[in-house]
Amino acid sequence: MTAPLDTLLTEIRACTLCEDALGFAPRPFVAASESARMLIIGQAPGSRVHASGIGWDDDSGDRLRGWLGLDKAAFYDVSTIAQMPSGLCYPGKASGGDKPPRPECAPRWHPPLLAAMPQVRLTLLVGQYAQKRYLPRGFARNLTEAVARWQDAPEGVIPLPHPAWRSRIWMAKHPWFEAELLPALRARVQEVLPNDLG
């Protein structure tokens, strides 16, 4: 039987599974509720999220909210929108950016989290790590192909690029994203969220 979500979240926030590999104290991040209607599965918290404990607390979050057509109040209403990174802890810096999400998190924590959020109607797979885990095997050769095939994704799932500053360059090369996918994404968000939030 699935543990009550509040108990599960307490266990997650006390998790030290990756502490030895990180070399610093982990600060697992997740935002979830049993009533959530939309789930954002991203990459891993960045250094700002590690410090603040607030998901998408940076420029990429501003860009993602713009893509979704949501203000901060709606985006951070955990009763309707959940956030579950591929790796729940900030993985540290690597050359050219952050390290990949730690591999321990998703197998341990994603299944019970998903089971505890039965109302989710729309799942956004933001970036390659989420897409590799949750899109069918062989669905796409790379992120661009996965996003381009968004209409072929499983019901209730939309793959998106990571909204980092580099996404502006990617969007300029792929104008269909802004012209076709974003309007459909915003319409879908409006469908699944309560009328007073969407």
C-alpha positions in Angstrom: 0.0 0.0 0.0 1.3 3.5 -0.9 2.4 5.6 2.0 0.5 8.8 2.5 2.1 11.5 0.5 3.1 13.6 3.4 5.0 10.7 4.9 6.6 10.0 1.5 7.7 13.6 1.2 9.2 13.6 4.6 11.2 10.5 3.7 12.3 12.1 0.4 13.5 15.3 2.1 15.5 13.2 4.6 17.1 11.1 1.8 20.9 10.9 1.7 21.2 8.2 -0.9 23.6 10.2 -3.1 25.5 12.1 -0.4 28.8 10.2 -0.8 28.7 10.7 -4.5 27.9 14.4 -4.2 30.5 15.3 -1.7 28.1 17.8 0.0 24.9 17.7 1.9 22.0 16.8 -0.4 18.8 18.8 -0.4 16.2 16.8 -2.3 13.6 18.8 -4.1 10.1 17.8 -5.0 6.7 19.6 -5.0 3.7 17.3 -5.0 0.2 16.9 -3.8 -2.5 14.3 -4.2 -4.7 16.8 -6.1 -2.0 17.8 -8.7 -3.4 17.8 -12.3 -0.1 18.6 -14.0 3.4 17.1 -13.4 6.6 18.6 -14.6 9.5 16.2 -14.8 12.7 18.1 -15.4 16.4 17.5 -15.1 17.8 18.2 -11.6 17.7 21.2 -9.4 20.3 23.9 -10.2 22.4 25.7 -7.6 19.8 28.4 -7.1 17.1 25.8 -6.4 19.5 24.0 -4.1 19.8 27.2 -2.1 16.2 28.4 -2.2 14.3 25.1 -2.2 12.0 26.6 -4.9 11.8 24.7 -8.2 12.6 26.5 -11.5 13.7 29.5 -9.5 15.8 31.0 -12.3 15.7 32.4 -15.8 14.8 29.0 -17.2 11.8 28.9 -14.9 10.7 32.3 -16.3 11.0 30.9 -19.8 9.1 27.7 -18.9 6.3 29.7 -17.4 6.1 31.8 -20.5 5.9 28.6 -22.6 3.0 27.4 -20.4 1.2 30.8 -20.3 1.2 30.7 -16.5 2.2 33.3 -13.9 4.2 32.4 -10.8 1.1 32.1 -8.6 -0.4 29.5 -10.8 2.9 27.7 -11.5 3.7 27.4 -7.8 0.3 26.2 -6.7 1.3 22.8 -5.6 -2.3 21.7 -5.3 -2.5 21.7 -9.1 1.1 21.6 -10.4 3.7 19.1 -9.2 7.4 19.1 -9.9 9.5 16.0 -9.8 13.1 16.3 -11.2 14.8 13.3 -12.8 17.4 13.7 -10.0 16.0 15.3 -6.9 19.3 16.8 -5.7 21.6 19.4 -7.2 24.3 17.3 -8.8 27.1 19.8 -8.7 29.1 21.6 -11.4 30.8 20.1 -14.4 32.6 21.9 -17.2 30.0 23.7 -19.3 27.2 23.4 -16.8 25.8 21.1 -14.1 26.5 17.4 -13.9 23.8 15.0 -15.0 21.1 14.1 -12.6 22.1 11.4 -10.1 20.9 8.0 -11.2 19.8 6.8 -7.7 16.8 9.1 -7.4 14.3 8.1 -10.1 14.3 4.4 -9.5 13.9 4.9 -5.7 11.4 7.8 -5.5 9.6 8.3 -8.8 7.3 5.2 -8.6 5.9 6.0 -5.2 5.5 9.6 -6.1 3.6 8.8 -9.3 1.4 6.4 -7.4 0.6 9.1 -4.8 -0.6 11.6 -7.5 -3.5 9.9 -9.2 -5.1 13.1 -10.5 -2.3 14.0 -12.9 -3.7 14.5 -16.4 -0.7 16.1 -18.1 3.0 15.3 -17.7 5.7 17.5 -19.2 9.0 15.8 -19.9 11.4 18.7 -19.9 14.8 17.8 -21.3 16.5 14.6 -22.4 16.8 12.9 -19.1 13.1 12.9 -18.4 12.4 11.9 -22.0 14.8 9.0 -22.0 13.1 7.6 -18.8 9.5 8.1 -19.8 9.1 8.0 -23.5 8.8 4.6 -25.1 12.1 2.9 -26.1 13.1 4.0 -29.6 10.6 6.9 -29.7 13.3 9.3 -30.9 17.0 9.5 -31.6 17.5 12.8 -29.8 15.7 15.6 -28.0 14.8 17.5 -31.1 13.2 14.5 -32.7 11.3 13.7 -29.5 9.9 17.3 -29.2 9.1 17.3 -33.0 7.1 14.1 -32.4 5.1 15.5 -29.5 1.8 14.5 -31.1 2.9 10.9 -31.1 3.9 10.8 -27.5 1.8 8.7 -25.1 -1.6 10.2 -24.0 -1.2 12.9 -21.5 2.6 13.4 -22.1 4.3 16.3 -23.9 8.1 16.4 -24.4 9.8 19.8 -24.2 13.3 21.1 -24.6 15.0 22.4 -21.4 14.2 26.1 -21.2 17.8 27.2 -20.6 19.2 30.3 -22.4 20.4 28.0 -25.2 16.8 27.1 -26.0 16.4 30.5 -27.7 19.0 29.4 -30.3 17.2 26.0 -30.6 13.9 27.7 -31.1 15.3 30.0 -33.8 16.3 26.8 -35.7 13.0 25.1 -35.1 10.2 27.7 -35.6 7.5 25.0 -35.5 8.0 24.8 -31.7 6.7 28.3 -31.2 4.2 28.3 -34.0 2.7 24.9 -33.4 3.6 23.2 -30.2 3.4 26.2 -27.8 -0.2 27.1 -28.7 -1.2 23.5 -28.3 0.7 23.2 -25.0 -1.0 26.3 -23.6 -4.4 25.0 -24.7 -3.8 21.7 -23.0 -2.6 23.4 -19.8 -5.9 25.4 -19.8 -7.8 22.1 -20.2 -6.3 20.3 -17.2 -6.0 23.1 -14.7 -8.9 24.5 -12.7 -10.6 27.4 -14.5 -9.4 29.9 -11.9 -5.8 29.0 -12.4 -5.3 28.1 -16.0 
